[in-house]
Amino acid sequence: MLPETLARAQRELDLQIAQGPALIATKGYAAPEVACVYSRARELCQQLGETPEIFRALWGLRTVHYLRAELQMAMEFGRELLRLAQLQQNVGFLVEAHRSLGTTSFNLGDILAARTHLGQALALYDSQQHRSHVFLYGQDPGMACLSYDAAALWLLGYPQQALQRSHAAVTLAANVAHPYSLAFARSWAARSHQLRREAHMTSEWADATISLSTEQGFAQFLALGMILRGRALAEQKQEEEGIALIRQGLAAFQATGAELFKTYSLALLADAYRMTGRTEDGLRPLREALTLVDKNGERFCEAELHRLKGELLLALFADSQAEAETCFHQALDVARRQCAKSWELRAATSLGRLWQQQGKRTEAHQLLAPVYGWFTEGFDTADLRDAKVLLDELQM
């Protein structure tokens, strides 16, 4: 390749790589424009030979596949990123590679692997040394790892540690003073409180996410904020308004090209319908979510989908106890396979309550007591309080 051709290709590569983070912020990670930029960047890297920009090009393509819920493809890109990072012994690359593998593992439902990779990224991360990542990759990696680690800790049964992690992510994002990172952290803080079933705090963080995302034009986090705000409204006895907002947020999220976390959002919608008594309407998003689980392999909330299906079946059909019990057992099996103690507690409480109604009090107590007894923190959270109430009733 002639020198002037090389120089022209390098200039175009620099432009494509620089455009990526800005397009991610305004269009969303999965937008076609983002995919085009990073695909072209990879082509140019291949033309130019070994070039440092190949890592960022592959990182961008991995992120596109990830937000499109093409998780196996995202995992393959993540492994290639780790190979390149280890080959070059580049600490910044290692942080991003482990973050990529950690977040993908989380959504695949491999929570222990997720925590391993997130922990490795955080061990290497230095807020000063890696400050430039907000411009190179669009957000601060330490903040992102802390946010995901908070959700992973909640799943594994550590709700108090999860909240501390979430607050650390918001604090770090504020110190970095990067708006997109702050919107990211706020949306995950809302999610952390939603998992703890704290509607008021969910609403506060969702509103903060919506405000910042509207001001800055962050389409994806605006949509997520709307979904979480809607779920909080439903729990605060404003069910119809909440359902409308969740549906609006889902449509806006899908408009960015993203499909990741759709299963979780559909679970929130189904539960909101359950609160209104519109159980048949609630089963439709659950069926869609379970289809997506099989299609994409996004399994981090699979147990909760089965549990909610059981609850809705019980509310809808008088003769559905056997089918609902099957759903609760499926939820327990998935939760145990994933070591997701928080999902296991919810599923055990649902099944225990059903067995209580059937007069199987001893079996219900034997199921729920060891799960509840495993926990060492978070006894002020709604899930643990509900489990304790049921256990007390079973012992009367």
C-alpha positions, 0 to 999 in steps of 0.5 A: 500500500502506497504511503499516501494511501496508508496515511489516508486509511489511518486518518479515516481509522482515527475518525471512525474510532473517535466517532464511536463513543459519541454515537453510543451516547446519543444513539445507543450501543446497538444502533446501526450507526455504531455497528457501521463505525466499528465494522469500518474501523476493523476493516481499516485495521486489517488493511493497515496491518497490526495497529493498536486501534484493533482492540477498540474496534473489536471492543466496539463490535463486541458491545454492539453484539452485547446490547443486541443480546447476541451473547455468544458472539459477544463472548467470542469477541470478549475472549479475543479482547482478552487474548490481545490484552494478555499478548500486549500486557496492556493493563488498560486493555486487560481492564476492558477485556475482563469487564467485557467478559464479566458483563456478558457472563452476568447476562448469560446467568453465569454469576460466579464467572461474572464476579471473577472477571469483574473482580479482576478488572477492578483489581487492575483499575486505577481511576487516574490511570484509566481516566481516558477510558471515558473518551476511548470507550464511552464510559468509566470501566470502574463504574461499570464493573461496580454497577454490574457487581452490585447486581451480581452480589444481590443475585448471590444473596448479599443485598447489603453489600450490593447496595454499597457497591451500587453507591460506590459506582455512583460516587465514582461516576460523580468524581469522574465527572462524565455525564454518560458514566453518571447516567449509567451508574444512576440507572443501575442504582435504580435497578439495585433498589428495584431488585430490593423492592424499594419503590421510593428509592427506585423512583428517585434514581430513575427520575435522576436518570431520566433528568440527566439523559433528557438533558444530555440526549442519552436515548438508551438510559432515558428508556431504561429510566422510564421502565424503572420509573414505571415499575416504581409507580406500579408498586406505589399504587399507580398501576395504569400510569406505571404500565403505560410508562414501562411500555413507552420505555420498552418501545424507546429502548427497542428503537435504539436497536437494543434487546439486552435486558428486555427479558428483565423489562418484560418481567417488570411489565408482567409484575405490574399487570399482576398488581392490577389484577390483569393477570392474562395481560401479564402472561403475554410479556412473560411468554415473550421473555421466556422465548427470548431466554431460549433465543438469546441465552439471557438467563440472569432473571430466568428464575424470576420469569418462571416464578412470576408465571406461576404466580400469574397462573394461580391468580388466573385459573382456579385449577392451575395449582399443579402447573404453578407448582411446576413453574416454582420448581423450575424457578428453584432449579434455575436459581440453584444452578446459578447460585442465585440465592435471592431468586431462590428465596423468592421461588421458595417463598412462592412455593411455600405459600402454595403448599401452605394453602394446600395444608402441606405446612411441614413441607413448606417449612422444610423448603423455606427455612434453610434458604432463609437461614442461609442469609446473613444480611439484608433482613430489612428487605421486602423479600426476607421480611416476606419469607420470615412472615411465612415461616412464622405462620408455618410454625403456628 
